[in-house]
Amino acid sequence: MKKDPISLGLGEYFISQNPEDILVAYGLGSCLGISLIDPRTHLSGLLHAVLPGTANPQNLPGVDLYKYVDSGINSLLGAMLKEGANKSRLIVRMVGGANMLISPGMKNSFDIGTRNIETARQTFQRLNMTIAAEEVGGHIGRTIHVYVAESRVTVRVIGEKERDI
């Protein structure tokens, strides 16, 4: 019997090395689905980040670090390394960051998707990590799947077929 995918909600992450696991973040609009995969060990992580940056840089108790792109990436990376991933082997893929609220005269400061993308790119640059593939921006929602057994990541847009990125 096939196992159901592990669905991540807003501000959640999951790490797995179980070849039966499929990690998924459905309907990413302005949110980002960020995957980190160590292809040698098949250790795979997925983050469903909601907002660009935490207003709590001291990481005070009670703040959900995975809700934010910057602290979420740092926390996911730390958790992956603790589980045995090798930073130099990690493959980064990113999906989402759409501008779902389109309105004439709307300022870009409200475009959370674009700000999420910029924050992720800056965070990975600061960490000296390269984004291997991304499907971001635009005005459409997307779903990301991480297939642990194959170290494979796919994206799907409503009405289209799932495809590798």
Backbone as CSV, one residue per row, in Angstrom:
resi,resn,N_x,N_y,N_z,CA_x,CA_y,CA_z,C_x,C_y,C_z
1,MET,0.841,-1.183,0.000,0.000,0.000,0.000,0.885,1.245,0.000
2,LYS,0.567,2.177,-0.896,1.351,3.392,-1.028,1.067,4.350,0.135
3,LYS,2.132,4.939,0.632,2.054,5.869,1.752,1.569,7.249,1.264
4,ASP,0.727,7.914,2.063,0.278,9.265,1.717,1.442,10.244,1.827
5,PRO,1.440,11.293,0.976,2.481,12.316,1.087,2.408,13.020,2.443
6,ILE,3.530,13.532,2.890,3.599,14.316,4.122,3.386,15.767,3.729
7,SER,2.237,16.312,4.097,1.840,17.660,3.703,2.279,18.683,4.746
8,LEU,2.962,19.711,4.277,3.431,20.772,5.166,2.493,21.959,5.112
9,GLY,2.100,22.430,6.278,1.285,23.633,6.378,2.160,24.874,6.436
10,LEU,1.534,26.012,6.608,2.237,27.290,6.684,3.242,27.275,7.834
11,GLY,4.474,27.679,7.550,5.487,27.781,8.585,5.968,26.449,9.128
12,GLU,5.815,25.379,8.356,6.267,24.066,8.803,7.445,23.583,7.962
13,TYR,8.169,22.629,8.516,9.246,21.984,7.775,9.222,20.506,8.121
14,PHE,9.888,19.716,7.279,10.011,18.287,7.553,11.314,17.811,6.945
15,ILE,11.988,16.919,7.664,13.222,16.302,7.187,13.009,14.799,7.179
16,SER,13.459,14.139,6.107,13.293,12.695,6.019,14.444,12.064,5.255
17,GLN,14.686,10.811,5.630,15.623,9.963,4.895,14.912,8.668,4.506
18,ASN,13.605,8.615,4.776,12.797,7.432,4.482,12.461,7.414,2.987
19,PRO,12.925,6.397,2.245,12.688,6.367,0.806,11.208,6.309,0.416
20,GLU,10.341,5.971,1.346,8.904,5.938,1.045,8.248,7.312,1.138
21,ASP,8.950,8.276,1.721,8.346,9.583,1.969,8.336,10.473,0.729
22,ILE,7.243,11.189,0.607,7.094,12.270,-0.361,6.651,13.475,0.451
23,LEU,7.443,14.538,0.410,7.126,15.769,1.126,6.437,16.715,0.151
24,VAL,5.411,17.419,0.616,4.676,18.286,-0.298,4.187,19.546,0.410
25,ALA,4.251,20.651,-0.325,3.640,21.913,0.106,2.685,22.310,-1.023
26,TYR,1.398,22.240,-0.732,0.360,22.499,-1.731,0.062,23.986,-1.867
27,GLY,-0.305,24.373,-3.075,-0.872,25.694,-3.340,-0.025,26.859,-2.870
28,LEU,1.268,26.825,-3.167,2.139,27.935,-2.784,1.787,29.158,-3.640
29,GLY,1.329,30.200,-2.988,1.111,31.478,-3.666,2.335,32.333,-3.422
30,SER,2.218,33.287,-2.502,3.366,34.129,-2.152,4.361,33.379,-1.272
31,CYS,3.931,32.289,-0.659,4.830,31.472,0.169,5.908,30.818,-0.691
32,LEU,6.979,30.406,-0.029,8.040,29.670,-0.717,8.131,28.257,-0.176
33,GLY,8.282,27.312,-1.091,8.647,25.949,-0.752,10.124,25.811,-1.073
34,ILE,10.942,25.568,-0.061,12.393,25.497,-0.248,12.860,24.105,0.155
35,SER,13.503,23.422,-0.788,14.002,22.079,-0.491,15.522,22.088,-0.421
36,LEU,16.029,21.319,0.527,17.459,21.049,0.656,17.615,19.542,0.598
37,ILE,18.470,19.069,-0.302,18.656,17.628,-0.464,20.144,17.300,-0.529
38,ASP,20.544,16.316,0.275,21.890,15.754,0.191,21.745,14.477,-0.641
39,PRO,22.140,14.507,-1.919,21.893,13.365,-2.801,22.657,12.098,-2.418
40,ARG,23.747,12.223,-1.708,24.513,11.038,-1.320,23.787,10.247,-0.229
41,THR,23.223,10.964,0.741,22.560,10.298,1.864,21.041,10.227,1.687
42,HIS,20.524,10.923,0.672,19.084,11.047,0.424,18.354,11.764,1.551
43,LEU,19.101,12.468,2.397,18.473,13.279,3.432,17.837,14.479,2.742
44,SER,16.536,14.637,2.953,15.771,15.665,2.249,14.985,16.497,3.241
45,GLY,14.969,17.808,3.012,14.202,18.707,3.853,13.362,19.637,3.005
46,LEU,12.195,19.997,3.532,11.321,20.943,2.849,10.810,21.943,3.873
47,LEU,10.839,23.212,3.490,10.362,24.321,4.296,9.216,25.003,3.566
48,HIS,8.130,25.335,4.289,7.008,26.102,3.739,7.012,27.451,4.456
49,ALA,7.767,28.416,3.897,7.960,29.730,4.514,6.886,30.708,4.038
50,VAL,6.428,31.556,4.949,5.292,32.437,4.688,5.696,33.885,4.438
51,LEU,6.566,34.423,5.275,6.940,35.835,5.237,8.447,35.989,5.099
52,PRO,8.907,37.141,4.566,10.334,37.308,4.286,11.256,37.199,5.499
53,GLY,11.060,38.058,6.492,12.010,38.075,7.591,11.340,38.173,8.929
54,THR,11.992,37.601,9.898,11.475,37.667,11.247,11.754,39.039,11.844
55,ALA,10.810,39.551,12.580,10.996,40.809,13.293,11.678,40.533,14.624
56,ASN,12.091,39.290,14.819,12.669,38.849,16.082,14.037,38.217,15.823
57,PRO,15.025,39.037,15.446,16.326,38.471,15.071,17.041,37.742,16.203
58,GLN,16.648,37.981,17.450,17.294,37.297,18.570,16.725,35.900,18.768
59,ASN,15.745,35.513,17.927,15.133,34.190,18.028,14.602,33.916,19.431
60,LEU,13.861,34.857,19.937,13.291,34.719,21.270,12.281,33.579,21.306
61,PRO,12.118,32.950,22.453,11.151,31.850,22.574,9.753,32.290,22.154
62,GLY,9.033,31.369,21.576,7.667,31.652,21.170,7.528,32.132,19.735
63,VAL,8.662,32.388,19.066,8.609,32.823,17.672,8.822,31.615,16.778
64,ASP,7.933,31.446,15.821,8.011,30.313,14.899,9.030,30.626,13.808
65,LEU,10.255,30.115,13.964,11.342,30.434,13.038,11.067,29.959,11.622
66,TYR,10.289,28.902,11.479,10.052,28.334,10.152,8.990,29.102,9.369
67,LYS,8.337,30.038,9.991,7.336,30.868,9.319,8.014,31.875,8.389
68,TYR,9.264,32.208,8.692,9.987,33.251,7.974,11.058,32.651,7.065
69,VAL,11.249,33.278,5.906,12.213,32.788,4.926,13.622,32.771,5.513
70,ASP,14.066,33.875,6.083,15.456,33.956,6.548,15.751,32.987,7.691
71,SER,14.987,33.060,8.753,15.245,32.172,9.889,14.856,30.733,9.559
72,GLY,13.882,30.554,8.673,13.484,29.208,8.267,14.593,28.487,7.523
73,ILE,15.243,29.188,6.591,16.365,28.597,5.853,17.491,28.245,6.818
74,ASN,17.836,29.178,7.695,18.916,28.931,8.662,18.581,27.755,9.573
75,SER,17.339,27.690,10.031,16.932,26.617,10.942,16.880,25.271,10.224
76,LEU,16.353,25.251,8.993,16.308,24.012,8.221,17.727,23.514,7.943
77,LEU,18.604,24.419,7.538,19.996,24.033,7.280,20.620,23.447,8.543
78,GLY,20.431,24.100,9.671,20.980,23.595,10.931,20.451,22.212,11.268
79,ALA,19.159,22.008,11.079,18.550,20.698,11.360,19.082,19.633,10.407
80,MET,19.265,19.993,9.147,19.798,19.038,8.161,21.235,18.646,8.522
81,LEU,22.054,19.618,8.885,23.445,19.333,9.254,23.499,18.455,10.496
82,LYS,22.616,18.722,11.444,22.558,17.921,12.677,22.200,16.465,12.371
83,GLU,21.399,16.246,11.319,20.992,14.891,10.919,22.029,14.208,10.030
84,GLY,23.116,14.923,9.690,24.187,14.294,8.934,24.367,14.765,7.506
85,ALA,23.632,15.784,7.073,23.825,16.323,5.721,25.173,17.024,5.636
86,ASN,25.719,17.072,4.438,26.962,17.773,4.169,26.599,19.043,3.394
87,LYS,26.897,20.208,3.964,26.497,21.487,3.356,26.990,21.616,1.920
88,SER,28.209,21.147,1.642,28.766,21.304,0.294,28.025,20.452,-0.747
89,ARG,27.295,19.433,-0.310,26.555,18.576,-1.245,25.096,18.988,-1.389
90,LEU,24.606,19.869,-0.518,23.179,20.192,-0.522,22.752,20.862,-1.826
91,ILE,21.660,20.351,-2.366,21.063,20.917,-3.573,19.830,21.702,-3.131
92,VAL,19.805,22.971,-3.510,18.720,23.878,-3.128,17.796,24.088,-4.313
93,ARG,16.495,23.907,-4.058,15.478,24.221,-5.064,14.386,25.040,-4.385
94,MET,13.785,25.955,-5.148,12.833,26.891,-4.569,11.642,27.072,-5.507
95,VAL,10.436,27.056,-4.924,9.198,27.181,-5.689,8.267,28.151,-4.960
96,GLY,7.547,28.966,-5.730,6.526,29.846,-5.144,6.868,31.305,-5.339
97,GLY,6.515,32.117,-4.344,6.822,33.541,-4.385,6.029,34.318,-5.408
98,ALA,4.812,33.873,-5.703,3.970,34.579,-6.673,3.351,35.823,-6.040
99,ASN,2.979,36.756,-6.896,2.223,37.929,-6.459,0.761,37.619,-6.730
100,MET,0.081,37.146,-5.703,-1.304,36.689,-5.869,-2.322,37.815,-5.764
101,LEU,-1.929,38.955,-5.206,-2.845,40.078,-5.045,-2.479,41.154,-6.046
102,ILE,-3.195,41.177,-7.152,-2.904,42.136,-8.202,-3.942,43.243,-8.138
103,SER,-3.454,44.460,-8.020,-4.347,45.601,-7.909,-3.662,46.810,-8.515
104,PRO,-4.378,47.590,-9.329,-3.765,48.785,-9.923,-3.247,49.713,-8.826
105,GLY,-2.052,50.220,-9.018,-1.466,51.166,-8.079,-0.920,50.540,-6.815
106,MET,-0.972,49.219,-6.728,-0.476,48.555,-5.526,1.050,48.630,-5.491
107,LYS,1.573,49.032,-4.393,3.024,49.180,-4.255,3.693,47.815,-4.089
108,ASN,4.925,47.725,-4.596,5.672,46.477,-4.488,5.973,46.083,-3.046
109,SER,5.921,47.046,-2.134,6.221,46.725,-0.740,5.228,45.720,-0.183
110,PHE,4.063,45.622,-0.815,3.071,44.653,-0.378,3.201,43.326,-1.120
111,ASP,4.100,43.267,-2.091,4.301,42.051,-2.869,5.164,41.081,-2.059
112,ILE,4.494,40.334,-1.177,5.190,39.423,-0.276,5.985,38.383,-1.058
113,GLY,5.425,37.889,-2.172,6.115,36.873,-2.958,7.489,37.326,-3.419
114,THR,7.560,38.529,-3.995,8.840,39.065,-4.466,9.798,39.263,-3.305
115,ARG,9.304,39.763,-2.191,10.153,39.960,-1.013,10.638,38.624,-0.464
116,ASN,9.791,37.591,-0.512,10.216,36.254,-0.076,11.363,35.747,-0.950
117,ILE,11.218,35.897,-2.259,12.250,35.442,-3.197,13.564,36.175,-2.935
118,GLU,13.506,37.501,-2.815,14.715,38.298,-2.586,15.393,37.899,-1.282
119,THR,14.599,37.687,-0.235,15.160,37.296,1.059,15.829,35.931,0.959
120,ALA,15.193,34.988,0.269,15.784,33.654,0.110,17.100,33.739,-0.653
121,ARG,17.121,34.477,-1.743,18.351,34.600,-2.537,19.471,35.231,-1.714
122,GLN,19.149,36.275,-0.951,20.157,36.927,-0.103,20.653,35.978,0.986
123,THR,19.742,35.223,1.580,20.117,34.295,2.649,21.041,33.204,2.115
124,PHE,20.695,32.625,0.964,21.556,31.583,0.389,22.903,32.157,-0.047
125,GLN,22.910,33.394,-0.560,24.177,34.023,-0.940,25.059,34.210,0.298
126,ARG,24.463,34.665,1.391,25.200,34.858,2.647,25.754,33.526,3.169
127,LEU,25.017,32.438,2.935,25.440,31.108,3.376,26.396,30.433,2.382
128,ASN,26.714,31.146,1.285,27.554,30.604,0.211,26.964,29.325,-0.365
129,MET,25.661,29.350,-0.584,24.950,28.212,-1.174,24.289,28.678,-2.470
130,THR,24.328,27.821,-3.477,23.760,28.127,-4.780,22.374,27.509,-4.900
131,ILE,21.455,28.257,-5.479,20.123,27.721,-5.774,20.227,27.000,-7.113
132,ALA,20.047,25.678,-7.090,20.227,24.861,-8.294,19.073,25.041,-9.276
133,ALA,17.868,25.220,-8.766,16.702,25.375,-9.635,15.628,26.131,-8.876
134,GLU,14.864,26.910,-9.607,13.753,27.623,-9.001,12.663,27.855,-10.027
135,GLU,11.449,27.871,-9.527,10.314,28.324,-10.321,9.535,29.254,-9.409
136,VAL,9.785,30.550,-9.591,9.277,31.545,-8.664,8.678,32.737,-9.408
137,GLY,7.920,33.536,-8.649,7.358,34.770,-9.183,6.085,34.531,-9.970
138,GLY,5.750,35.500,-10.772,4.529,35.422,-11.579,3.286,35.621,-10.732
139,HIS,2.175,35.096,-11.233,0.878,35.305,-10.582,0.097,34.005,-10.422
140,ILE,0.820,32.879,-10.380,0.139,31.588,-10.283,0.630,30.798,-9.073
141,GLY,-0.275,30.040,-8.482,0.081,29.173,-7.375,0.726,27.891,-7.885
142,ARG,1.569,27.308,-7.063,2.292,26.094,-7.433,2.325,25.132,-6.247
143,THR,2.555,23.859,-6.560,2.754,22.831,-5.543,4.123,22.209,-5.761
144,ILE,4.861,21.993,-4.653,6.180,21.366,-4.714,6.109,19.998,-4.050
145,HIS,6.730,19.010,-4.702,6.873,17.666,-4.145,8.362,17.348,-4.041
146,VAL,8.754,16.710,-2.938,10.121,16.216,-2.766,10.025,14.699,-2.605
147,TYR,10.604,13.983,-3.560,10.610,12.516,-3.548,11.930,12.065,-2.928
148,VAL,11.875,11.635,-1.675,13.076,11.333,-0.899,13.902,10.226,-1.551
149,ALA,13.280,9.164,-1.995,14.007,8.015,-2.552,14.871,8.408,-3.746
150,GLU,14.374,9.340,-4.540,15.052,9.717,-5.783,15.806,11.035,-5.685
151,SER,15.723,11.697,-4.521,16.297,13.049,-4.371,15.789,13.951,-5.497
152,ARG,14.510,13.826,-5.769,13.897,14.526,-6.899,12.882,15.541,-6.388
153,VAL,12.815,16.693,-7.073,11.860,17.743,-6.728,11.048,18.075,-7.968
154,THR,9.725,18.189,-7.770,8.854,18.543,-8.885,8.007,19.755,-8.512
155,VAL,7.489,20.387,-9.548,6.554,21.500,-9.377,5.336,21.219,-10.238
156,ARG,4.186,21.646,-9.744,2.951,21.485,-10.506,2.128,22.756,-10.378
157,VAL,1.647,23.219,-11.515,0.731,24.350,-11.579,-0.640,23.781,-11.903
158,ILE,-1.672,24.344,-11.323,-3.040,23.860,-11.572,-3.301,23.818,-13.079
159,GLY,-3.812,22.705,-13.541,-4.107,22.540,-14.966,-2.936,22.052,-15.791
160,GLU,-1.772,21.876,-15.168,-0.588,21.421,-15.887,-0.073,20.128,-15.256
161,LYS,0.829,19.473,-15.965,1.440,18.242,-15.455,2.575,18.560,-14.509
162,GLU,2.796,17.657,-13.556,3.932,17.760,-12.637,5.210,17.590,-13.451
163,ARG,6.227,18.413,-13.139,7.490,18.304,-13.865,8.669,18.539,-12.923
164,ASP,9.788,17.925,-13.253,11.017,18.061,-12.443,11.582,19.469,-12.548
165,ILE,12.168,19.910,-11.435,12.944,21.157,-11.493,14.319,20.865,-10.902
